[in-house]
């Protein structure tokens, strides 16, 4: 059966196979060489600062262009994101509180950030007909593909787990709209108080590549057209009209034994958080932030040249590229592939991208999908959804208008 790499432009979202890198490697510092003094150093001429670390159970690679090294600051922002918001392992996180409250049949009040992440996740789940589903965390842990002892669960185990999944079991309700500063203080206090109480209780095709079992590849390239930039031209009206004085606060309720898990978009959210942070740093003119398979390309390099993103051969050796993407400006790149995390059993490859409709690793004839978008969460979630859907259905997302239906980093 012919295996394929999906690669299309979808009105601003580009799907490709890839590993990401920047071609420049000057003034690079390793994590062991990084010091507190480095992180606070500010110079008058633009420099390049690099650091490799570990966050959200994956490798964090940072390259900063500017007059100030903010690599440690970004690392701390992402640690905070994981521990206080996204992690299902941390009892004090918002996601853990949501799931603990759901088991008690109660609602959880959300701040504006978590509201937008859940809204976007549900919107993507709806538009992909459940190919992306933020409720399959228990199914993922059942397979334990990313753990030390992955195994193929029994059919009954999968069936029992699937009955407690389904994005339609998640409900968001608007609670109130009030002053931003007051709202955040009240919501943060409410979350902290409740957490303390509950504690442990809770492409037009630009590059289409077909690969058969002999790993033969054919590349077809076509020029971009102005229509491919439609996503960047159409802004999400409701998001753009938000002011700094008012914002909506919501509550979430989850049915039955269903749980929320934003792991499939967590790296993309991290890229959006990093982008929001970088926008506040006047000393930074450009950056490449890679959180696992999700990459933020921010601003521009010192010499003004484009960002270079190598396209990984999914069946080649690590670092073996099929080509290099040249991208300009701020954008996000995320990839999903069966070669990233998998185990072999009885001669069969079981990868980590699960099909929510079957409970088994997706069998769509695709081996890698990469999405380029100005929204980190969207690029991360779409790469997963398109991998599950397959080439034909995945290509329908070329007409998706992210700015009309999804939030963007502020």
SEKE-96588 format. One record per residue (C-alpha): residue number from 1; z, y, x. Coordinates in pm, 1 decimal, padded with zeros to 6 digits. Layout:
BEGIN
[NUM [Z Y X]],
...
//
This chain:
BEGIN
[1 [00000.0 00000.0 00000.0]],
[2 [-00094.6 00338.8 00134.9]],
[3 [00199.4 00557.2 00234.6]],
[4 [00156.7 00932.2 00222.7]],
[5 [00298.9 01260.5 00333.6]],
[6 [00288.9 01518.6 00055.5]],
[7 [00172.8 01861.6 00163.2]],
[8 [00076.8 02134.8 -00082.1]],
[9 [00124.4 02506.0 -00139.9]],
[10 [00279.4 02577.2 -00477.8]],
[11 [00242.3 02951.7 -00539.8]],
[12 [00475.2 03023.6 -00253.4]],
[13 [00631.5 02680.1 -00196.9]],
[14 [00473.5 02478.5 00084.3]],
[15 [00518.9 02102.5 00112.5]],
[16 [00475.7 01945.0 00455.1]],
[17 [00622.7 01684.5 00685.3]],
[18 [00819.9 01847.8 00961.9]],
[19 [01093.7 01889.3 01211.7]],
[20 [01170.2 02250.6 01288.4]],
[21 [01206.5 02433.7 01612.5]],
[22 [01141.9 02763.8 01779.2]],
[23 [00915.8 02750.7 02081.0]],
[24 [01129.8 02998.7 02276.7]],
[25 [01423.0 02861.8 02477.1]],
[26 [01545.0 03155.8 02683.0]],
[27 [01906.0 03263.2 02730.3]],
[28 [02021.5 02941.9 02559.4]],
[29 [02393.3 02855.9 02551.8]],
[30 [02536.4 02518.5 02458.9]],
[31 [02834.2 02482.9 02224.4]],
[32 [03058.1 02397.7 02518.9]],
[33 [02955.9 02719.2 02696.2]],
[34 [03016.0 02935.5 02392.6]],
[35 [03337.3 03139.9 02409.2]],
[36 [03523.2 03372.7 02182.4]],
[37 [03422.8 03657.8 02410.8]],
[38 [03055.4 03563.5 02367.6]],
[39 [03086.3 03573.4 01988.7]],
[40 [03213.1 03931.0 01992.5]],
[41 [02984.5 04062.5 02267.6]],
[42 [02747.6 04340.4 02170.1]],
[43 [02469.9 04466.7 02399.3]],
[44 [02223.1 04751.4 02378.1]],
[45 [01905.1 04549.4 02442.0]],
[46 [01795.0 04257.9 02217.9]],
[47 [01904.2 03917.0 02343.0]],
[48 [01864.0 03556.8 02231.8]],
[49 [02183.3 03363.1 02157.0]],
[50 [02179.3 02989.4 02089.8]],
[51 [02445.5 02741.7 01988.1]],
[52 [02462.9 02385.7 01857.6]],
[53 [02757.2 02271.0 01646.1]],
[54 [02849.3 02044.0 01356.8]],
[55 [02900.3 02143.0 00991.2]],
[56 [02868.6 01974.1 00652.8]],
[57 [02843.4 01631.4 00821.1]],
[58 [02528.2 01732.3 01006.9]],
[59 [02408.6 01923.0 01311.9]],
[60 [02405.1 02302.7 01298.1]],
[61 [02155.0 02463.5 01534.8]],
[62 [02153.3 02842.5 01565.5]],
[63 [01925.1 03084.3 01746.7]],
[64 [02004.6 03453.7 01704.3]],
[65 [01789.6 03750.5 01811.8]],
[66 [01963.7 04085.4 01844.0]],
[67 [02233.7 04277.7 02025.7]],
[68 [02529.8 04074.6 01900.3]],
[69 [02612.6 03705.2 01910.4]],
[70 [02713.3 03597.9 01558.6]],
[71 [02668.5 03222.5 01599.8]],
[72 [03039.7 03149.1 01567.3]],
[73 [03069.7 03377.1 01264.7]],
[74 [02792.7 03186.6 01086.7]],
[75 [02954.1 02854.9 01172.6]],
[76 [03280.9 02976.9 01019.8]],
[77 [03099.0 03098.6 00706.1]],
[78 [02945.5 02753.5 00656.6]],
[79 [03276.1 02576.2 00723.1]],
[80 [03431.0 02796.7 00455.4]],
[81 [03143.3 02720.5 00216.5]],
[82 [03196.9 02348.7 00256.6]],
[83 [03576.8 02344.2 00237.1]],
[84 [03625.6 02601.9 -00037.6]],
[85 [03317.1 02545.4 -00253.0]],
[86 [03089.6 02244.6 -00209.4]],
[87 [03277.9 01946.9 -00065.2]],
[88 [03379.6 01667.4 -00303.3]],
[89 [03605.0 01536.9 -00025.5]],
[90 [03822.0 01849.9 -00008.4]],
[91 [04078.6 01856.7 -00291.2]],
[92 [04092.8 02235.8 -00268.4]],
[93 [03718.1 02292.5 -00316.5]],
[94 [03564.8 02423.3 -00637.5]],
[95 [03348.3 02112.5 -00681.9]],
[96 [03657.2 01890.8 -00654.0]],
[97 [03838.6 02106.9 -00908.4]],
[98 [03541.5 02088.4 -01147.0]],
[99 [03541.3 01709.0 -01127.4]],
[100 [03920.3 01683.1 -01158.5]],
[101 [03915.3 01909.6 -01466.3]],
[102 [03630.1 01704.4 -01615.1]],
[103 [03839.9 01387.9 -01596.9]],
[104 [04106.0 01571.8 -01799.3]],
[105 [03849.9 01698.0 -02050.9]],
[106 [03900.2 02063.4 -01958.3]],
[107 [03665.1 02342.6 -01856.0]],
[108 [03660.5 02516.0 -01518.5]],
[109 [03598.0 02886.0 -01469.5]],
[110 [03332.5 02961.9 -01204.9]],
[111 [03260.2 03267.7 -00994.3]],
[112 [02908.5 03411.0 -00978.7]],
[113 [02805.7 03215.3 -00666.8]],
[114 [02894.7 02873.3 -00804.8]],
[115 [02746.2 02970.0 -01140.3]],
[116 [02408.4 03049.2 -00983.1]],
[117 [02411.3 02729.4 -00773.4]],
[118 [02485.1 02513.9 -01076.0]],
[119 [02232.8 02701.5 -01291.5]],
[120 [01958.7 02658.0 -01034.0]],
[121 [02043.6 02290.8 -00985.0]],
[122 [02027.0 02225.9 -01358.7]],
[123 [01701.8 02420.8 -01388.6]],
[124 [01544.8 02214.3 -01112.3]],
[125 [01676.2 01893.9 -01269.7]],
[126 [01521.2 01993.5 -01601.6]],
[127 [01185.1 02091.0 -01453.0]],
[128 [01165.4 01769.9 -01249.3]],
[129 [01262.8 01557.5 -01550.7]],
[130 [01568.0 01435.8 -01365.5]],
[131 [01395.8 01341.6 -01038.5]],
[132 [01651.5 01576.1 -00887.8]],
[133 [01993.8 01520.3 -01041.6]],
[134 [02321.6 01681.1 -00924.8]],
[135 [02531.6 01406.9 -01086.1]],
[136 [02443.0 01101.7 -00874.3]],
[137 [02713.7 01147.3 -00613.9]],
[138 [02890.6 00824.9 -00712.9]],
[139 [02561.6 00636.3 -00690.8]],
[140 [02504.4 00774.7 -00340.6]],
[141 [02849.9 00665.5 -00233.0]],
[142 [02794.4 00322.5 -00387.6]],
[143 [02501.1 00264.2 -00153.3]],
[144 [02687.7 00428.6 00137.1]],
[145 [02359.6 00466.5 00326.7]],
[146 [02497.6 00748.0 00538.6]],
[147 [02820.0 00559.2 00608.8]],
[148 [02917.5 00289.9 00853.8]],
[149 [02865.6 -00002.7 00616.2]],
[150 [02562.8 00053.0 00390.7]],
[151 [02480.4 -00225.6 00148.4]],
[152 [02253.6 -00307.8 -00142.4]],
[153 [02477.1 -00294.5 -00451.9]],
[154 [02449.6 -00553.4 -00725.2]],
[155 [02238.2 -00474.3 -01031.1]],
[156 [02552.1 -00459.8 -01242.0]],
[157 [02719.5 -00213.8 -01004.3]],
[158 [02416.4 00014.0 -01021.5]],
[159 [02398.7 -00015.5 -01400.4]],
[160 [02767.4 00068.8 -01440.3]],
[161 [02734.0 00371.0 -01212.6]],
[162 [02418.1 00504.5 -01376.4]],
[163 [02581.1 00522.3 -01719.0]],
[164 [02809.2 00796.9 -01587.4]],
[165 [02524.6 01009.1 -01447.6]],
[166 [02281.0 01253.5 -01605.3]],
[167 [02238.2 01627.8 -01560.4]],
[168 [02236.5 01682.4 -01938.7]],
[169 [02609.2 01600.0 -01934.6]],
[170 [02679.3 01925.8 -01752.2]],
[171 [02732.1 02232.4 -01969.4]],
[172 [02762.4 02596.0 -01860.6]],
[173 [02906.0 02862.6 -02089.8]],
[174 [02916.0 03236.3 -02027.5]],
[175 [03273.5 03358.1 -02040.3]],
[176 [03255.7 03729.6 -01974.0]],
[177 [03088.6 04012.8 -01790.9]],
[178 [03309.3 04256.1 -01606.2]],
[179 [03345.8 04466.4 -01294.5]],
[180 [03243.0 04265.4 -00989.5]],
[181 [03543.1 04344.4 -00770.2]],
[182 [03794.2 04283.3 -01048.8]],
[183 [03615.7 03966.7 -01157.9]],
[184 [03611.6 03811.4 -00813.4]],
[185 [03978.6 03885.4 -00759.9]],
[186 [04074.2 03734.7 -01095.7]],
[187 [03854.8 03425.9 -01058.0]],
[188 [03966.1 03363.6 -00700.7]],
[189 [04329.3 03393.1 -00810.0]],
[190 [04272.3 03164.9 -01108.8]],
[191 [04103.9 02901.8 -00889.8]],
[192 [04377.3 02920.6 -00626.7]],
[193 [04656.5 02899.0 -00884.8]],
[194 [04500.2 02602.3 -01061.9]],
[195 [04420.4 02427.5 -00735.6]],
[196 [04779.2 02469.0 -00617.0]],
[197 [04903.8 02323.4 -00942.8]],
[198 [04667.7 02030.7 -00957.7]],
[199 [04667.2 01954.4 -00584.8]],
[200 [04601.2 01586.9 -00534.0]],
[201 [04555.8 01526.1 -00906.1]],
[202 [04212.4 01585.7 -00882.6]],
[203 [-00165.9 02398.2 -00176.6]],
[204 [-00366.5 02460.2 -00284.5]],
[205 [-00365.1 02185.2 -00017.7]],
[206 [-00343.6 02325.0 00333.7]],
[207 [-00257.4 02001.7 00504.6]],
[208 [-00295.2 01666.5 00336.6]],
[209 [-00210.7 01360.1 00540.6]],
[210 [-00258.7 01000.6 00435.0]],
[211 [-00100.2 00721.0 00634.6]],
[212 [-00174.6 00351.7 00585.2]],
[213 [00030.4 00058.2 00708.8]],
[214 [-00138.6 00089.0 01046.3]],
[215 [-00011.9 00446.5 01072.9]],
[216 [-00364.6 00593.1 01085.7]],
[217 [-00366.0 00959.2 00991.3]],
[218 [-00627.2 01200.8 00865.4]],
[219 [-00562.1 01576.3 00858.6]],
[220 [-00743.6 01808.1 00623.2]],
[221 [-00684.4 02180.7 00644.9]],
[222 [-00802.9 02466.8 00425.9]],
[223 [-00743.4 02839.6 00436.7]],
[224 [-00471.3 03006.9 00232.2]],
[225 [-00575.2 03229.3 -00054.5]],
[226 [-00400.5 03536.6 -00197.7]],
[227 [-00299.1 03328.4 -00498.1]],
[228 [-00070.9 03124.7 -00275.4]],
[229 [00162.4 03421.7 -00241.2]],
[230 [00228.0 03444.9 -00613.9]],
[231 [00587.2 03334.0 -00572.9]],
[232 [00664.5 03627.2 -00347.5]],
[233 [00490.1 03868.2 -00580.9]],
[234 [00673.3 03759.9 -00896.2]],
[235 [01042.8 03841.9 -00877.6]],
[236 [01306.1 03695.1 -01103.4]],
[237 [01361.1 03982.2 -01343.6]],
[238 [01708.7 03886.2 -01450.1]],
[239 [01824.9 03846.9 -01091.9]],
[240 [01664.4 04168.9 -00970.8]],
[241 [01825.0 04365.1 -01252.6]],
[242 [02178.3 04261.4 -01156.8]],
[243 [02386.3 04551.7 -01034.8]],
[244 [02681.8 04568.6 -00799.6]],
[245 [02916.6 04669.1 -01079.0]],
[246 [02874.3 04392.8 -01336.5]],
[247 [02820.2 04020.6 -01313.0]],
[248 [02854.9 03722.5 -01543.3]],
[249 [03129.1 03465.6 -01508.8]],
[250 [03084.2 03120.0 -01657.0]],
[251 [03280.3 02807.3 -01728.2]],
[252 [03158.9 02452.8 -01676.3]],
[253 [03232.4 02140.1 -01874.7]],
[254 [03120.2 01788.7 -01779.8]],
[255 [03108.9 01499.5 -02024.6]],
[256 [03252.7 01150.9 -01994.5]],
[257 [03305.8 01018.8 -01639.6]],
[258 [03019.6 01222.2 -01499.9]],
[259 [03077.4 01421.6 -01178.9]],
[260 [02907.8 01714.7 -01005.0]],
[261 [02775.8 01671.6 -00651.3]],
[262 [02571.7 01948.8 -00488.2]],
[263 [02515.7 01752.8 -00168.4]],
[264 [02140.1 01726.0 -00225.7]],
[265 [02111.2 02106.3 -00215.2]],
[266 [02413.8 02178.6 00003.1]],
[267 [02215.5 02242.3 00321.2]],
[268 [01982.0 02475.3 00133.0]],
[269 [02277.5 02664.0 -00012.4]],
[270 [02412.9 02694.1 00342.2]],
[271 [02085.3 02856.1 00448.3]],
[272 [02111.8 03105.1 00161.3]],
[273 [02471.6 03186.7 00256.3]],
[274 [02365.8 03235.6 00618.1]],
[275 [02084.2 03463.9 00505.5]],
[276 [02320.6 03675.9 00297.7]],
[277 [02550.6 03707.8 00597.2]],
[278 [02267.6 03801.9 00834.8]],
[279 [02147.2 04075.1 00600.1]],
[280 [02478.7 04251.5 00660.0]],
[281 [02443.6 04237.3 01039.8]],
[282 [02249.8 04541.3 01159.2]],
[283 [02264.4 04411.8 01517.0]],
[284 [02061.1 04101.5 01424.4]],
[285 [01683.1 04130.5 01393.5]],
[286 [01596.9 03762.9 01362.4]],
[287 [01740.9 03411.9 01352.9]],
[288 [01665.3 03043.3 01315.7]],
[289 [01948.1 02854.1 01145.6]],
[290 [01896.9 02478.8 01104.6]],
[291 [02148.2 02287.1 00893.1]],
[292 [02033.4 01928.7 00915.9]],
[293 [01685.3 01914.3 00761.3]],
[294 [01708.2 02261.8 00606.5]],
[295 [01603.2 02560.7 00815.1]],
[296 [01632.1 02934.4 00761.8]],
[297 [01381.0 03152.7 00944.7]],
[298 [01517.5 03506.2 00926.5]],
[299 [01354.6 03836.6 01017.6]],
[300 [01149.2 03826.6 01337.4]],
[301 [01169.3 03737.0 01704.5]],
[302 [01215.6 04004.0 01969.9]],
[303 [00851.2 03984.1 02078.7]],
[304 [00726.4 03997.9 01720.5]],
[305 [00548.9 03661.9 01733.4]],
[306 [00562.4 03411.2 01448.9]],
[307 [00816.9 03137.6 01408.2]],
[308 [00687.4 02797.2 01519.8]],
[309 [00778.1 02487.4 01317.5]],
[310 [00670.2 02151.7 01458.0]],
[311 [00545.9 01894.8 01207.0]],
[312 [00711.9 01561.4 01285.3]],
[313 [00520.5 01237.3 01260.9]],
[314 [00748.5 01034.6 01027.9]],
[315 [00638.6 00708.2 01188.8]],
[316 [00626.0 00846.1 01541.5]],
[317 [00890.2 00888.7 01806.3]],
[318 [01153.2 01157.2 01762.6]],
[319 [00993.8 01488.4 01854.2]],
[320 [00637.7 01356.0 01821.3]],
[321 [00458.5 01632.9 01632.6]],
[322 [00140.5 01621.3 01426.1]],
[323 [00100.4 01997.5 01452.9]],
[324 [00282.9 02328.8 01445.6]],
[325 [00330.5 02566.3 01152.7]],
[326 [00317.3 02936.8 01230.1]],
[327 [00536.3 03126.9 00981.0]],
[328 [00630.9 03492.0 00964.0]],
[329 [00916.8 03680.5 00803.8]],
[330 [01216.8 03531.7 00625.2]],
[331 [01166.7 03191.3 00465.8]],
[332 [01325.9 02847.7 00427.0]],
[333 [01195.9 02506.3 00529.9]],
[334 [01346.4 02180.2 00402.2]],
[335 [01234.7 01822.3 00448.0]],
[336 [01312.0 01488.0 00284.1]],
[337 [01188.2 01162.9 00432.1]],
[338 [01253.9 00790.8 00433.8]],
[339 [01277.3 00795.3 00813.4]],
[340 [01584.3 01021.4 00831.7]],
[341 [01866.2 00798.9 00702.8]],
[342 [01812.1 00434.6 00615.8]],
[343 [01915.6 00077.3 00683.7]],
[344 [01720.0 -00246.2 00700.3]],
[345 [01811.4 -00558.3 00504.7]],
[346 [01601.1 -00874.2 00485.8]],
[347 [01310.9 -00686.6 00642.4]],
[348 [01313.9 -00405.3 00384.5]],
[349 [01387.3 -00038.9 00448.4]],
[350 [01647.1 00118.1 00216.0]],
[351 [01645.3 00496.8 00257.6]],
[352 [01891.8 00756.5 00128.2]],
[353 [01671.7 00932.0 -00130.3]],
[354 [01771.4 00763.5 -00454.6]],
[355 [01572.3 00768.6 -00777.6]],
[356 [01817.2 00877.1 -01053.0]],
[357 [01618.8 00680.9 -01312.0]],
[358 [01650.4 00343.5 -01136.5]],
[359 [01950.6 00379.9 -00908.0]],
[360 [01746.8 00246.9 -00614.2]],
[361 [01577.7 00425.6 -00323.0]],
[362 [01268.9 00605.2 -00452.1]],
[363 [00941.7 00415.0 -00425.4]],
[364 [00676.8 00683.7 -00465.9]],
[365 [00441.5 00594.1 -00177.7]],
[366 [00560.0 00906.3 00004.7]],
[367 [00735.9 00894.5 00339.4]],
[368 [00801.4 01266.2 00391.6]],
[369 [00799.7 01588.7 00192.4]],
[370 [00876.1 01937.4 00318.9]],
[371 [00902.1 02252.4 00112.8]],
[372 [00873.3 02610.3 00237.8]],
[373 [01022.0 02870.0 00003.5]],
[374 [01213.6 03197.1 00012.0]],
[375 [01502.2 03017.5 -00163.9]],
[376 [01704.5 02769.1 00042.1]],
[377 [01851.3 02579.2 -00252.1]],
[378 [01507.7 02548.6 -00410.1]],
[379 [01336.3 02424.6 -00093.7]],
[380 [01613.1 02167.8 -00041.2]],
[381 [01614.3 02042.7 -00399.2]],
[382 [01236.6 02042.4 -00437.9]],
[383 [01182.2 01831.3 -00127.8]],
[384 [01404.9 01566.7 -00286.3]],
[385 [01248.5 01598.0 -00632.2]],
[386 [00891.3 01576.6 -00503.4]],
[387 [00973.5 01276.6 -00287.1]],
[388 [01104.8 01093.9 -00593.6]],
[389 [00817.6 01206.0 -00817.4]],
[390 [00537.6 01111.6 -00578.7]],
[391 [00224.4 01296.7 -00471.9]],
[392 [00050.6 01344.9 -00806.8]],
[393 [00353.5 01462.5 -01003.4]],
[394 [00492.8 01652.3 -00705.8]],
[395 [00178.1 01861.3 -00681.3]],
[396 [00240.2 01997.5 -01030.8]],
[397 [00512.1 02215.7 -00877.9]],
[398 [00242.8 02434.1 -00720.0]],
[399 [00260.1 02642.7 -01039.5]],
[400 [00637.2 02681.7 -01026.5]],
[401 [00745.4 03045.8 -01029.3]],
[402 [01074.2 03040.1 -00838.6]],
[403 [01140.8 03409.7 -00883.9]],
[404 [01113.2 03378.3 -01258.8]],
[405 [01337.2 03076.9 -01297.0]],
[406 [01570.7 03067.1 -00996.5]],
[407 [01816.6 03299.0 -00825.4]],
[408 [01745.3 03434.8 -00480.4]],
[409 [01973.9 03520.1 -00187.3]],
[410 [02101.8 03872.7 -00245.3]],
//
